[in-house]
């Protein structure tokens, strides 16, 4: 129950109280129990483009306010722990933002831009529409659910204290990219997430600096092209030096075309996730101006038609069967935000130890640290685009499919967010496939979007609509089937596409005392088994059915899912990660003989 917002605005002071606390009734993970305002997500947020000296983390306690007037409040209601969304327990607020309300954030910062530098204010993710003010002046706005963005605040900073204010509007509307968020969560739909939900940080960069980089490995040539983009006025005697290392050993430096020869290159794979460290240096004559640390992998993704005529996926020219879970990345204490970096890595490590070689990251974009961890440990990722809420008629893989008709403005916003996702994640070798649509959710202009994706990134496979209405674009035809996997091999339209089962399984099992809400209907595909033994038998049967399909030509399978999520109890682990319904060792013993 929410108290009257305007009443609280009047009686509470505007200064942060420092009295952050989590509701005693919240379901907590072991990592969430360790979170406090001093340690909340303090890690460097951009591990593949690092300047680790001149940055400042702005996570921690901010003030918050909620009103319906869409104007800066005169006083604030209390404290919120950034980067946790206002609806989450770890935010210390745990209020549901209504569609007609505006969420406000405020904090004081002290920062002096070094001479010859610019100061950038970074937001890794804010859901959904936000405007940012510094010392009362608007410095910019952004619309989107998951993409990182930044503002140059150099000219707005003043000596001493600076007041930073952010406002957020989140309708949780079907036109937005919202994934599984819902105003009325139940079944496969979950609690909405509003506001800042990933790291906020400052970075000082030289006037002339590296803005981004594209990595282009070419295995046949034994080369790695490193193509940086620079911002700011060009220097008089400007030169860029690229150095590639294997551990402490320098492998090579870039030539004039920014191409590095890597003889006998170590290729990246789930079994051997070899990475090369990269240093990019910008000089003005002999003076070092900017330096960025990164890494890359020598790996190539492709397809090949096998002896039986079925098309398989390849990694570095070798056929590889992809098997992994649907992974939604939801947490009982942080919702879309993992309670900590260690918590986030726990899920991936559990899946790796279980013998999976792939994760389908389901209609959510994680923090960039997630993909860096997958890069390091060797976990392939199918990356979904966060879906919108539209639902055209679902003909699955039948002929003559339908799709939604979208207004131009809504389509352009979707494309903007889609391009941002690809642009911010494109250098991560772990990502091997893009999935613009999940099932038919928001599926529109399928051919046009497929062609756009093929032009955006030729280095990965395209699964245009996982389990959705089939259109002849991209590389993949994807069938969802619960609980047992199946595929319609008889349809000749699919002869020139990789055949995958993008979702199956979903076997539910209730673990008492580890439920999100014991009064909610526990939901899984099919009836719920009474014993853990029966649950494991069902998993085994579904896996064996997938292996039969593999022999007939299916190239991948995605089991639903890594963990329980709110009312869904079909995870391999409980929502709080305290009970493994199947241990990593049990899963490994089942998976290992399959040899993928």
C-alpha positions in Angstrom: 0.0 0.0 0.0 1.4 3.4 -1.0 0.9 6.5 1.1 -0.1 9.8 -0.5 3.0 11.0 -2.4 2.3 14.7 -1.9 1.8 14.3 1.9 5.2 12.6 2.2 6.8 15.3 0.0 5.7 17.9 2.5 6.9 16.3 5.7 10.2 14.7 4.7 13.5 16.5 4.5 15.3 16.6 1.1 18.6 15.5 2.5 19.5 11.8 2.2 19.0 10.1 5.5 21.3 7.2 5.0 18.7 4.9 6.5 18.5 2.3 3.7 17.1 -1.0 4.5 15.5 -4.0 2.8 12.0 -5.2 3.7 12.2 -8.1 6.1 9.6 -10.0 4.0 11.6 -9.9 0.8 13.0 -13.1 -0.7 16.8 -12.7 -0.6 19.7 -14.4 -2.2 22.9 -15.0 -0.3 24.6 -12.2 -2.3 21.7 -9.8 -1.7 22.2 -10.3 2.0 25.7 -8.9 1.6 24.8 -5.8 -0.3 25.1 -2.4 1.4 25.3 1.2 0.1 29.1 1.1 0.1 29.6 -2.1 -2.0 26.7 -2.0 -4.6 28.1 -2.8 -8.0 31.5 -1.0 -7.6 33.2 -2.9 -10.5 34.3 -1.2 -13.6 31.3 -1.4 -15.9 32.9 -1.6 -19.4 35.4 -4.4 -19.3 36.1 -4.5 -23.0 37.0 -0.8 -23.3 38.9 0.0 -20.1 40.3 3.3 -18.8 40.4 2.2 -15.1 42.2 5.3 -13.7 40.0 8.3 -14.5 36.6 7.1 -13.5 34.2 7.4 -10.6 31.4 5.1 -9.6 28.1 6.9 -8.7 26.3 3.9 -7.4 25.1 4.1 -3.8 22.4 6.1 -2.0 20.5 8.7 -4.0 17.4 10.5 -2.9 14.2 9.5 -4.6 10.7 11.0 -5.0 7.5 10.0 -6.9 4.9 12.4 -8.1 2.3 12.9 -10.8 3.2 16.5 -11.6 6.2 15.7 -13.8 8.2 18.5 -12.2 11.2 18.4 -9.8 9.9 17.8 -6.3 10.5 20.4 -3.6 11.4 17.5 -1.2 12.2 13.9 -1.6 10.7 10.8 0.0 13.8 9.0 1.1 16.8 7.1 -0.1 17.1 4.6 -2.9 20.1 2.3 -3.6 21.3 2.8 -7.1 21.5 0.7 -9.4 18.5 -1.3 -8.2 15.1 -0.5 -9.7 12.5 1.2 -7.4 10.4 -2.0 -7.5 13.1 -4.2 -6.2 13.8 -5.1 -2.6 17.5 -4.1 -2.8 16.5 -0.6 -3.8 15.3 -0.2 -0.2 12.0 1.3 -1.6 10.1 -1.6 -3.2 7.3 0.4 -4.6 5.5 -0.2 -7.9 5.7 2.8 -10.1 2.4 3.5 -11.7 2.2 4.5 -15.4 0.9 8.0 -14.6 3.8 8.7 -12.1 7.2 10.2 -12.5 10.2 8.8 -10.6 12.9 11.3 -9.5 16.5 10.8 -8.4 18.8 13.3 -6.8 22.4 13.2 -5.6 25.2 15.7 -4.9 28.5 15.2 -6.6 31.8 16.9 -6.4 34.0 16.6 -9.5 36.6 18.7 -11.2 37.5 18.0 -14.8 41.2 17.7 -15.3 42.8 20.2 -17.7 42.6 19.1 -21.3 39.9 16.6 -20.6 36.1 16.1 -20.9 33.8 14.6 -18.3 31.3 12.0 -19.4 28.3 10.9 -17.4 27.4 7.3 -18.2 24.2 5.4 -17.6 24.5 1.7 -18.3 20.7 1.2 -18.4 17.6 3.2 -17.4 14.0 1.9 -18.0 12.4 3.7 -19.9 12.2 7.4 -20.6 14.5 9.7 -18.7 15.7 13.3 -18.6 18.9 14.4 -16.8 19.6 17.7 -15.1 22.8 19.1 -13.7 22.6 22.2 -11.5 19.0 22.9 -12.7 19.8 22.7 -16.4 18.7 19.9 -18.6 21.7 18.2 -20.2 19.9 15.5 -22.2 17.3 12.8 -22.4 17.1 9.1 -23.4 14.5 6.6 -24.3 15.1 2.9 -24.1 15.1 0.0 -21.7 18.5 -1.6 -21.8 21.1 0.4 -23.8 24.0 2.3 -22.3 24.2 6.1 -23.0 26.3 9.1 -21.9 26.3 12.9 -21.8 29.2 15.3 -21.9 28.7 17.3 -18.7 32.0 19.3 -18.7 30.5 22.7 -19.4 27.7 22.2 -16.8 30.0 21.2 -13.9 30.8 23.9 -11.3 33.3 24.1 -8.5 32.2 22.5 -5.3 28.8 20.8 -5.1 26.8 19.8 -8.1 23.2 18.7 -8.0 22.4 15.8 -10.4 18.7 15.1 -10.9 17.2 12.3 -13.1 13.5 11.8 -13.8 12.0 8.6 -15.3 8.6 7.8 -16.9 7.9 4.1 -17.4 4.5 3.2 -18.8 5.3 -0.5 -19.0 3.4 -0.2 -22.3 3.2 -2.8 -25.1 5.0 -0.4 -27.4 8.1 -0.4 -25.2 10.9 -3.0 -25.1 9.9 -4.6 -21.8 10.6 -8.3 -22.1 8.6 -10.1 -19.4 7.6 -7.1 -17.4 4.0 -6.6 -16.6 1.7 -4.4 -14.6 -0.2 -7.5 -13.6 2.5 -10.2 -13.1 1.5 -13.9 -13.2 2.6 -17.1 -14.9 5.4 -16.2 -17.4 5.1 -12.4 -16.7 7.0 -10.7 -13.9 7.2 -7.6 -11.7 7.9 -4.4 -13.7 11.2 -2.7 -13.5 11.5 1.1 -13.6 14.3 3.7 -13.5 18.1 3.2 -13.1 18.9 -0.6 -13.1 22.6 -0.6 -14.1 25.7 1.3 -13.0 25.9 5.1 -13.2 29.5 6.5 -13.5 31.7 9.4 -14.5 34.7 9.2 -16.8 37.3 11.8 -17.7 38.6 11.5 -21.2 41.2 13.6 -23.2 39.8 16.2 -25.6 40.9 13.8 -28.4 40.1 10.3 -27.4 39.1 6.8 -28.4 35.3 6.6 -28.6 34.8 2.9 -29.7 36.5 0.1 -31.5 35.5 -2.7 -33.8 37.3 -6.1 -33.8 37.5 -8.1 -37.0 39.2 -11.5 -36.7 40.1 -13.4 -39.9 41.2 -16.9 -39.2 42.2 -17.9 -42.7 44.5 -14.9 -43.0 45.7 -15.1 -39.4 44.9 -11.5 -38.8 43.0 -9.4 -36.4 41.9 -5.9 -37.5 41.4 -3.4 -34.7 39.5 -0.4 -35.9 39.1 2.4 -33.4 36.9 5.5 -33.8 38.1 8.8 -32.3 36.3 11.9 -31.0 37.6 15.4 -30.7 39.7 17.6 -32.9 42.5 15.7 -34.7 46.0 16.2 -33.3 48.9 17.7 -35.3 51.1 14.6 -35.2 48.5 12.0 -34.4 49.3 8.3 -34.5 47.6 5.2 -33.1 49.5 2.2 -31.8 47.8 -1.1 -31.4 49.6 -3.9 -29.4 48.2 -7.4 -29.1 49.4 -9.7 -26.3 49.0 -13.3 -25.4 49.6 -13.1 -21.6 52.8 -11.2 -21.2 54.1 -12.0 -24.7 53.6 -9.4 -27.4 52.1 -11.2 -30.4 52.2 -8.2 -32.8 51.5 -4.6 -33.5 49.2 -3.1 -36.1 50.3 -2.0 -39.5 49.0 1.1 -41.3 45.7 -0.7 -42.0 45.4 -1.4 -38.3 45.7 -5.1 -39.0 47.8 -7.4 -36.7 49.3 -10.6 -37.9 48.8 -13.4 -35.4 50.8 -16.5 -36.6 49.4 -19.8 -35.3 46.5 -18.1 -33.6 44.9 -19.7 -30.7 41.2 -20.0 -31.5 38.3 -19.3 -29.1 35.9 -22.1 -28.3 33.9 -23.3 -25.2 36.6 -25.8 -24.6 39.5 -23.3 -25.1 38.3 -19.7 -24.6 41.5 -18.1 -25.7 41.6 -14.3 -25.5 44.2 -11.8 -26.7 44.8 -8.6 -24.7 44.8 -5.4 -26.7 46.2 -2.0 -25.9 45.2 1.0 -28.0 47.4 4.1 -27.6 46.9 7.5 -29.0 50.0 9.7 -29.4 50.6 13.3 -30.4 54.1 12.9 -31.6 55.8 11.1 -28.7 53.3 12.2 -26.1 50.8 9.6 -24.9 47.3 11.2 -25.1 44.9 8.3 -24.5 45.2 4.6 -23.6 42.4 2.0 -23.7 42.7 -1.7 -22.7 40.6 -4.3 -24.4 40.7 -7.9 -25.6 39.6 -10.0 -28.6 39.3 -13.5 -29.7 40.1 -15.3 -32.9 36.8 -17.1 -33.7 34.4 -17.4 -36.6 30.8 -18.6 -36.7 29.3 -20.2 -39.8 27.2 -23.0 -41.2 27.8 -26.0 -43.4 25.5 -28.6 -45.1 26.2 -32.0 -43.8 26.3 -35.4 -45.6 22.6 -35.9 -45.0 21.7 -32.5 -46.4 21.0 -30.9 -43.1 22.6 -27.5 -42.3 24.7 -27.4 -39.1 26.3 -24.6 -37.2 30.1 -24.3 -37.2 32.6 -22.7 -34.9 36.0 -22.0 -36.5 35.0 -24.3 -39.3 34.0 -27.3 -37.2 30.4 -28.5 -36.6 29.2 -27.8 -33.1 25.9 -28.6 -31.5 24.6 -25.8 -29.3 22.9 -26.9 -26.1 22.0 -24.6 -23.2 19.2 -23.1 -21.1 16.8 -20.3 -21.6 18.3 -17.7 -19.2 16.2 -14.8 -18.1 18.5 -13.2 -15.6 15.8 -12.3 -13.0 16.5 -12.1 -9.2 14.1 -12.1 -6.3 16.0 -9.3 -4.5 17.2 -7.2 -7.5 14.6 -8.2 -10.3 16.5 -7.4 -13.5 19.6 -6.4 -11.6 21.7 -9.2 -10.1 22.6 -8.4 -6.5 26.3 -8.4 -7.3 28.9 -9.3 -9.9 29.6 -12.5 -8.0 25.9 -13.5 -8.1 25.8 -12.9 -11.8 28.9 -15.1 -12.4 27.4 -17.8 -10.2 24.7 -18.6 -12.6 27.0 -18.8 -15.6 29.6 -20.9 -13.7 26.8 -23.3 -12.6 25.7 -23.8 -16.2 29.3 -24.2 -17.4 30.0 -26.9 -14.8 26.8 -28.6 -15.9 28.1 -29.2 -19.4 26.1 -26.6 -21.3 28.0 -24.8 -24.0 25.5 -22.1 -24.7 23.0 -19.7 -23.0 20.0 -18.2 -24.7 19.9 -14.8 -23.0 16.1 -14.4 -23.1 14.6 -11.0 -24.0 17.0 -9.2 -21.7 20.3 -7.4 -22.2 22.7 -7.9 -19.3 25.4 -5.7 -18.0 28.6 -5.7 -20.2 30.4 -7.6 -17.4 28.1 -10.6 -18.0 29.3 -11.0 -21.6 32.9 -10.5 -20.5 32.6 -13.4 -18.1 31.1 -15.6 -20.8 34.0 -14.6 -23.0 36.5 -15.6 -20.4 35.0 -19.0 -19.4 33.9 -20.1 -22.9 30.1 -19.9 -22.9 28.4 -19.2 -26.2 25.4 -16.7 -26.1 22.3 -16.4 -28.2 21.3 -12.8 -27.6 17.7 -11.9 -27.7 16.4 -8.4 -28.3 14.1 -7.3 -25.4 10.6 -7.8 -26.8 7.6 -5.5 -27.0 4.2 -6.5 -25.9 2.4 -6.9 -29.2 0.9 -10.2 -30.1 0.0 -10.9 -33.8 -1.7 -14.2 -34.6 0.7 -17.0 -33.9 0.9 -19.5 -36.8 4.3 -20.7 -35.5 6.0 -22.3 -38.6 2.9 -22.6 -40.7 2.8 -21.1 -44.3 1.5 -17.6 -44.8 2.4 -16.1 -41.5 1.1 -12.7 -40.2 2.9 -9.9 -38.5 2.0 -6.6 -36.8 1.7 -3.3 -38.5 3.6 -0.7 -36.5 3.5 3.1 -36.6 6.7 4.6 -38.1 7.8 6.2 -34.8 7.4 3.0 -32.8 9.3 1.0 -35.4 12.2 3.6 -35.5 12.5 3.4 -31.7 12.7 -0.3 -31.8 15.4 -0.1 -34.5 17.3 2.4 -32.5 17.4 0.1 -29.5 18.2 -2.9 -31.6 21.2 -1.1 -33.3 22.4 0.1 -29.8 22.4 -3.5 -28.5 24.4 -4.8 -31.5 26.8 -1.8 -31.3 27.5 -2.1 -27.6 28.0 -5.9 -27.6 29.4 -6.6 -31.0 33.0 -7.3 -29.9 32.1 -10.0 -27.4 33.2 -13.4 -28.9 30.8 -15.3 -26.7 27.8 -13.9 -28.6 27.3 -16.1 -31.7 23.7 -15.3 -32.6 21.2 -12.4 -32.6 17.5 -13.0 -32.0 15.5 -9.9 -32.8 12.1 -11.4 -32.0 10.9 -14.0 -29.4 8.0 -16.0 -30.8 5.7 -13.5 -32.4 6.0 -10.9 -29.6 6.1 -7.5 -31.4 7.0 -9.3 -34.7 6.8 -6.8 -37.5 8.5 -6.0 -40.8 10.4 -9.2 -40.3 12.1 -9.3 -43.7 13.2 -5.7 -43.5 14.6 -6.1 -39.9 16.3 -9.3 -40.9 18.1 -7.6 -43.8 19.1 -4.7 -41.5 20.6 -7.2 -39.1 22.5 -9.0 -41.8 24.0 -5.7 -42.8 24.8 -4.7 -39.2 26.7 -7.8 -38.4 27.9 -10.4 -40.9 30.0 -12.2 -38.3 27.1 -13.9 -36.4 24.1 -16.0 -37.2 20.6 -14.5 -37.3 17.6 -16.2 -35.7 15.0 -13.7 -36.8 12.1 -15.0 -34.6 12.8 -17.7 -32.1 9.7 -19.9 -32.2 7.9 -17.2 -34.1 6.2 -16.9 -37.4 8.6 -18.0 -40.1 9.8 -15.7 -42.8 12.6 -16.5 -45.2 15.4 -14.3 -43.8 18.5 -15.1 -41.7 20.0 -18.4 -41.0 17.7 -20.2 -38.6 14.3 -21.8 -38.4 13.3 -22.2 -34.8 10.5 -24.3 -33.2 9.3 -24.0 -29.6 7.6 -27.1 -28.2 6.6 -28.0 -24.7 7.3 -30.1 -22.8 9.0 -32.5 -25.3 11.1 -31.1 -28.2 10.0 -31.6 -31.8 10.6 -30.3 -35.3 8.6 -30.5 -38.5 11.3 -31.9 -40.8 8.8 -32.6 -43.6 8.4 -28.9 -44.5 10.7 -28.2 -47.4 10.7 -24.5 -46.8 13.2 -25.2 -44.1 15.8 -27.1 -46.2 18.2 -24.1 -46.5 18.0 -23.1 -42.8 19.6 -24.4 -39.6 16.9 -26.2 -37.7 16.8 -25.6 -33.9 14.4 -26.2 -31.0 14.6 -22.7 -29.4 12.6 -23.7 -26.3 11.4 -27.0 -24.8 11.2 -28.7 -21.4 10.0 -26.3 -18.8 9.4 -29.1 -16.3 8.3 -27.6 -13.0 9.1 -28.7 -9.5 8.1 -26.9 -6.3 10.7 -26.6 -3.5 8.9 -25.6 -0.2 10.3 -22.6 1.5 11.9 -21.4 -1.7 8.9 -19.9 -3.4 8.5 -16.3 -4.5 5.0 -16.2 -3.2 3.5 -19.5 -1.8 0.0 -18.1 -2.4 0.6 -17.7 -6.1 -0.2 -20.5 -8.6 3.0 -22.5 -9.2 3.4 -22.6 -12.9 5.3 -25.0 -15.2 4.6 -26.8 -18.5 2.4 -29.8 -17.8 1.6 -31.1 -14.4 4.1 -30.7 -11.6 5.9 -33.9 -10.5 5.6 -34.9 -6.9 9.2 -35.9 -6.3 12.6 -34.7 -7.3 13.3 -38.1 -8.8 10.4 -37.8 -11.1 11.5 -34.3 -12.1 14.9 -35.6 -13.0 13.5 -38.4 -15.0 11.4 -35.9 -17.0 14.5 -33.8 -17.7 16.4 -36.9 -18.9 13.5 -38.0 -21.2 13.3 -34.6 -22.8 17.1 -34.5 -23.3 17.1 -37.9 -24.9 14.3 -36.8 -27.2 16.4 -33.8 -28.2 19.4 -36.1 -29.0 17.1 -38.1 -31.3 16.2 -34.9 -33.1 19.9 -34.1 -33.3 20.6 -37.3 -35.2 17.9 -36.3 -37.7 19.2 -32.8 -38.3 18.4 -30.5 -35.4 21.4 -28.4 -34.7 20.6 -26.9 -31.2 18.3 -27.1 -28.3 17.3 -24.6 -25.5 16.0 -26.0 -22.3 13.6 -23.9 -20.2 15.1 -22.7 -17.8 18.1 -21.8 -15.5 16.1 -20.7 -12.4 12.5 -20.4 -11.2 11.2 -16.9 -11.7 8.5 -15.5 -9.5 5.4 -17.8 -10.2 7.3 -20.0 -12.6 8.8 -23.1 -10.9 10.4 -24.7 -14.0 14.0 -23.8 -13.2 17.0 -26.0 -12.7 17.5 -24.0 -9.5 15.1 -22.2 -7.2 14.7 -18.5 -7.6 17.0 -17.7 -4.7 19.6 -20.1 -6.1 19.8 -22.0 -2.8 18.5 -25.4 -4.1 19.7 -27.0 -7.3 17.0 -29.3 -8.4 19.6 -31.0 -10.6 23.2 -30.4 -9.4 25.9 -29.4 -11.9 27.5 -32.8 -11.5 24.2 -34.7 -12.2 23.7 -32.6 -15.4 27.3 -33.0 -16.5 27.0 -36.8 -16.2 24.0 -36.7 -18.4 25.3 -34.2 -20.9 29.0 -35.3 -21.2 28.4 -38.5 -23.3 26.6 -36.4 -25.9 29.9 -34.6 -26.7 28.9 -31.1 -27.5 
